[in-house]
Amino acid sequence: MKLHGGPFNGQSAVAYGAEIGGLIDVNHRSYRITSVEIVPGWRESVASAIYVPKKPAAPARPATKPQV
């Protein structure tokens, strides 16, 4: 699988059972699979994936005390 974008741009990874639209985790970074191609004569498929940046966590809201 060829990785596009993010910290592993241009590098390869292995993902067993990859499906289009699926999410794979590469060293705690997320990549979404965009294409899977079958190569004649090979038992494996060739795929590509794009980087999905993680959204920053929202700060926790302080608990409000009920007013009496």
Rosetta constraint file for C-alpha pairs under 8 A:
AtomPair CA 1 CA 12 HARMONIC 5.38 0.50
AtomPair CA 1 CA 13 HARMONIC 5.13 0.50
AtomPair CA 1 CA 14 HARMONIC 5.90 0.50
AtomPair CA 1 CA 15 HARMONIC 7.13 0.50
AtomPair CA 1 CA 46 HARMONIC 5.90 0.50
AtomPair CA 1 CA 47 HARMONIC 4.58 0.50
AtomPair CA 1 CA 48 HARMONIC 5.12 0.50
AtomPair CA 1 CA 49 HARMONIC 7.04 0.50
AtomPair CA 2 CA 10 HARMONIC 6.44 0.50
AtomPair CA 2 CA 11 HARMONIC 6.05 0.50
AtomPair CA 2 CA 12 HARMONIC 4.69 0.50
AtomPair CA 2 CA 13 HARMONIC 6.58 0.50
AtomPair CA 2 CA 47 HARMONIC 6.34 0.50
AtomPair CA 2 CA 48 HARMONIC 4.62 0.50
AtomPair CA 2 CA 49 HARMONIC 6.34 0.50
AtomPair CA 3 CA 8 HARMONIC 6.45 0.50
AtomPair CA 3 CA 9 HARMONIC 5.52 0.50
AtomPair CA 3 CA 10 HARMONIC 5.51 0.50
AtomPair CA 3 CA 11 HARMONIC 5.60 0.50
AtomPair CA 3 CA 12 HARMONIC 5.92 0.50
AtomPair CA 3 CA 13 HARMONIC 7.20 0.50
AtomPair CA 3 CA 31 HARMONIC 7.57 0.50
AtomPair CA 3 CA 48 HARMONIC 5.94 0.50
AtomPair CA 3 CA 49 HARMONIC 5.13 0.50
AtomPair CA 3 CA 50 HARMONIC 6.06 0.50
AtomPair CA 3 CA 51 HARMONIC 7.43 0.50
AtomPair CA 4 CA 8 HARMONIC 7.29 0.50
AtomPair CA 4 CA 9 HARMONIC 4.70 0.50
AtomPair CA 4 CA 10 HARMONIC 5.79 0.50
AtomPair CA 4 CA 11 HARMONIC 7.87 0.50
AtomPair CA 4 CA 48 HARMONIC 7.39 0.50
AtomPair CA 4 CA 49 HARMONIC 6.05 0.50
AtomPair CA 4 CA 50 HARMONIC 4.77 0.50
AtomPair CA 4 CA 51 HARMONIC 6.26 0.50
AtomPair CA 5 CA 9 HARMONIC 4.56 0.50
AtomPair CA 5 CA 10 HARMONIC 7.58 0.50
AtomPair CA 5 CA 50 HARMONIC 5.98 0.50
AtomPair CA 5 CA 51 HARMONIC 5.19 0.50
AtomPair CA 6 CA 51 HARMONIC 5.33 0.50
AtomPair CA 6 CA 52 HARMONIC 7.85 0.50
AtomPair CA 6 CA 53 HARMONIC 7.69 0.50
AtomPair CA 13 CA 26 HARMONIC 7.68 0.50
AtomPair CA 15 CA 24 HARMONIC 7.37 0.50
AtomPair CA 18 CA 22 HARMONIC 6.80 0.50
AtomPair CA 18 CA 33 HARMONIC 7.36 0.50
AtomPair CA 18 CA 36 HARMONIC 7.68 0.50
AtomPair CA 19 CA 33 HARMONIC 6.79 0.50
AtomPair CA 19 CA 36 HARMONIC 7.10 0.50
AtomPair CA 20 CA 32 HARMONIC 7.94 0.50
AtomPair CA 20 CA 33 HARMONIC 5.15 0.50
AtomPair CA 20 CA 34 HARMONIC 5.46 0.50
AtomPair CA 20 CA 35 HARMONIC 5.70 0.50
AtomPair CA 20 CA 36 HARMONIC 6.55 0.50
AtomPair CA 21 CA 32 HARMONIC 5.96 0.50
AtomPair CA 21 CA 33 HARMONIC 5.20 0.50
AtomPair CA 21 CA 34 HARMONIC 6.08 0.50
AtomPair CA 22 CA 32 HARMONIC 5.72 0.50
AtomPair CA 22 CA 33 HARMONIC 5.48 0.50
AtomPair CA 23 CA 30 HARMONIC 6.55 0.50
AtomPair CA 23 CA 31 HARMONIC 5.71 0.50
AtomPair CA 23 CA 32 HARMONIC 4.55 0.50
AtomPair CA 23 CA 33 HARMONIC 6.30 0.50
AtomPair CA 24 CA 30 HARMONIC 5.81 0.50
AtomPair CA 24 CA 31 HARMONIC 5.39 0.50
AtomPair CA 24 CA 32 HARMONIC 6.39 0.50
AtomPair CA 24 CA 33 HARMONIC 7.47 0.50
AtomPair CA 25 CA 29 HARMONIC 5.50 0.50
AtomPair CA 25 CA 30 HARMONIC 4.78 0.50
AtomPair CA 25 CA 31 HARMONIC 6.42 0.50
AtomPair CA 26 CA 30 HARMONIC 6.31 0.50
AtomPair CA 26 CA 31 HARMONIC 7.33 0.50
AtomPair CA 29 CA 51 HARMONIC 7.77 0.50
AtomPair CA 29 CA 52 HARMONIC 7.76 0.50
AtomPair CA 29 CA 53 HARMONIC 7.68 0.50
AtomPair CA 30 CA 51 HARMONIC 6.13 0.50
AtomPair CA 30 CA 52 HARMONIC 5.41 0.50
AtomPair CA 30 CA 53 HARMONIC 6.96 0.50
AtomPair CA 30 CA 54 HARMONIC 7.67 0.50
AtomPair CA 31 CA 49 HARMONIC 5.72 0.50
AtomPair CA 31 CA 50 HARMONIC 5.23 0.50
AtomPair CA 31 CA 51 HARMONIC 4.42 0.50
AtomPair CA 31 CA 52 HARMONIC 5.37 0.50
AtomPair CA 32 CA 49 HARMONIC 5.18 0.50
AtomPair CA 32 CA 50 HARMONIC 5.37 0.50
AtomPair CA 32 CA 51 HARMONIC 6.46 0.50
AtomPair CA 32 CA 52 HARMONIC 6.59 0.50
AtomPair CA 33 CA 47 HARMONIC 7.28 0.50
AtomPair CA 33 CA 48 HARMONIC 5.96 0.50
AtomPair CA 33 CA 49 HARMONIC 4.11 0.50
AtomPair CA 33 CA 50 HARMONIC 6.59 0.50
AtomPair CA 34 CA 47 HARMONIC 7.48 0.50
AtomPair CA 34 CA 48 HARMONIC 5.78 0.50
AtomPair CA 34 CA 49 HARMONIC 5.16 0.50
AtomPair CA 34 CA 50 HARMONIC 6.92 0.50
AtomPair CA 35 CA 47 HARMONIC 5.29 0.50
AtomPair CA 35 CA 48 HARMONIC 5.45 0.50
AtomPair CA 35 CA 49 HARMONIC 7.12 0.50
AtomPair CA 36 CA 45 HARMONIC 6.51 0.50
AtomPair CA 36 CA 46 HARMONIC 5.74 0.50
AtomPair CA 36 CA 47 HARMONIC 4.18 0.50
AtomPair CA 36 CA 48 HARMONIC 6.79 0.50
AtomPair CA 37 CA 45 HARMONIC 5.58 0.50
AtomPair CA 37 CA 46 HARMONIC 5.14 0.50
AtomPair CA 37 CA 47 HARMONIC 6.01 0.50
AtomPair CA 38 CA 42 HARMONIC 7.81 0.50
AtomPair CA 38 CA 44 HARMONIC 7.25 0.50
AtomPair CA 38 CA 45 HARMONIC 4.72 0.50
AtomPair CA 38 CA 46 HARMONIC 6.43 0.50
AtomPair CA 39 CA 43 HARMONIC 7.92 0.50
AtomPair CA 39 CA 44 HARMONIC 7.32 0.50
AtomPair CA 39 CA 45 HARMONIC 6.02 0.50
AtomPair CA 39 CA 46 HARMONIC 7.05 0.50
